[in-house]
């Protein structure tokens, strides 16, 4: 992911590489993945991830404090590299353990790592979601950012304890340095153009627009 592409191409790529195309199912509430593959990527609960997560959060008391420390740690220590350079494949979804071992990967690798660390830090699963979708893409020309269409992307969101607003803990976003308390709610962030699915520890959900696309594939 994280490359300029169309919504259709991004969605089909996601389905193919996560093995979901053949078993695709959905109902009126858009619960359309039939296998637990996505949930398994979170590797909850895992003693090694639990240990690392608790080392990161230290004596943090609130969920917001825990989320802040986890997010900051991943941003500072996890390097963005393509799947090809790390795993020798065009598209590869790494588990959190693999990501912790290599400490590098692309957008969904960092997103699932953040998700897993938050879970192991004790943050309730219904406050964490990982999305796949489309965001605005920019390129830098002569020191200025120029719009460059859309790009497929994966990111994790967290529902702040302080005000129950969902914010993007997107380690690929240039605004990653902003404290969680000051982040704009993702519903007000125009960079996130369209999500086609999200998952957490217990569910996979697709958006209505995705259902329409699937019906025409």
N, C-alpha and C positions, 0 to 999 in steps of 0.2 A: 504494500500500500504506500501512501504518501508520494504518489506520482500523479501528474496530470492525466485525467481520464474522465470518461463519462460515467454517469450514475449507473447505467446498465452494465458497463464493463466492470466497474468496481463491485457491483453486487454479484455478478456471475463469477468473478475471480474469487470473491469471498466464499461463495457456496462450493465451488470446485475444490479449493484448497483446504477447506475444513470438512470435506466429505459429506456435505449436507444435500447436494443436489438430488441424489437418487431417492432419499428418504424424506423429502420435503413434505410437510404436512402443516395445516393451519386450521384455525377455527375462527369464530366471529370475534374473538378477543385478540386475534393475531398471535396466538401462541403457536408458532409454526415449525419449530425445530423438534424433531422426534427423538433425537439421540442426546445423551448427556455430554457429548464431546466438548462443547464450549465450557461447561462447568468444570470439566476435568482439568482445563488449563489453569484454573485457579489453585489447584493442588491444596485444597483446604480439607482437613488440617494436616500440616506437615511440621514435624518437630524442628527441622533445620530452619524453615522459614519463620516459625514461631520465635525461635531464639534470636534470629537476626532482627526481626521486627521489634522485639522488645528491647534489644540493644539500641535500636534507632530512637525509639520513643522515650526511653529513659523513665523518668518519674512523671511524665505527662499525665494530667488528670482528665481533661476534657477530650471529647472526640475531635474537636477543632485543633487542639494542640497536637494530638497524635497525627492527624492528617497533615498538618503543617510540616511536621518533622519528617514524615515518610516522603512526602512530595519533594521537599527540599533535598533530602538524601539522594533520591533517584535522579533529580535534575543535576546534582553536583557530581555524581559518581557513575551514571550510566551514559555511555557514549552512543550516539546515533551512527549506525552502520547498516548497510544493506544486507538482506538475507543472503545474497550471493556471496558477499565477502566474509560473512561469519559462518554460514552453514552450507555454502556451495549450492544453494537452490534459489530459483527465482522468487519463490514465495514459501516461507516457512514460519509457522507459528510456534515460537519457543515457549516452553513452560517456565514458570518463575525460577525453578531450580537451575535450568539451563541458562537463564538470563543472569542469575546471581553468579554462576560459574564463569561466564564470559564477560559480564559487565558491559555488554554492548549488544545492540540489536536495533530493529526499526520500530515504527510507531506502536504497533500492537504488542510487541514484546515488552516495551516500557509500560504500556497501559495495563497489561495483565499483571505485570510485576507490581505496579502501584496498587492495583485492586487486591491482589493476594496479600501484600504487606499490610494494607488497611484492615482486611479481615482478621489476620493474625494478631493485629494490634488490639483487637476487641471491638472494633467499630461494627455496629449492626449491619447485616447484609443488605437491609432495605434502604440503607443510606449510601450505597455504592452501586454504580452501574458502569459498564464498559460498552461503548458505542462503536458502530461502524457506520461511516457515512461520507459526506462530502463537505469540504471546507473551501473557503477562498484561498487561492494560491497567488503569491506575489513573487516577483523577481526583482533583483536590485540592479538598476542601471544608473551608472554615474552617481552612486551613493543614494539614489532615490528608489523607494519601493513602487513598482508598477504592477497593477493587476494583471494576472496571467491565468485567467480562467479558474477552474475548480480542480481539486485534487482529492483522490480517495484517502481516507484517514481513519484512524482508530484512536479513541481517547476515553479516559475514565472521568466520570463525574462523581461528585460527593455532595450530599445534602448537608449543608452547614448546620451545626447544632445551634448556633446563635440565632438564626432567623429562618431555618428550614428552607433556605433557597439552594437550588442546585447550582454548583459552580464546576467549571472544567478544570480538573487537575491534569492538564495537558503538558507533558514534559517537552513536547516539540514546539510549543507556542513561545514566541519571543517575549511574552509577558509573564513568563513563569516566575519572575522575581517578585511579583506582586504578592503581598501577604494574603492568605486565604480570606481574612476578614475584609479585605478591600477589593476582592475580585467581584466583577459584575456578575449577576446571575446569568447563566448561560441562555436563558430565554431572551435576554436583552443583548446578546452578543451576536452581531450580524456575521461574524466570520464563520460560524457554524451554520452552513446553509441547509443541509438535509441529512437526517439520520435514516438509515434503512433498517437498523436493528439495534437492540441492546440486550445484554444479559447480565444477570447477577448470580448469586450462589444458588438460587432456586428456580429461576425462570429464564426463558428466551422469548423475546417479543419482537415482532416486526411492525413497521409502521404501515398505515393504510396505503401509502403510495407504493410501497414495496409489494404489497399483495397484488396491486394492479399490474405491476411489472411482471411478477411471477406468473400470473395468469396468461401472459402473452409470450412467455419464453417457450 
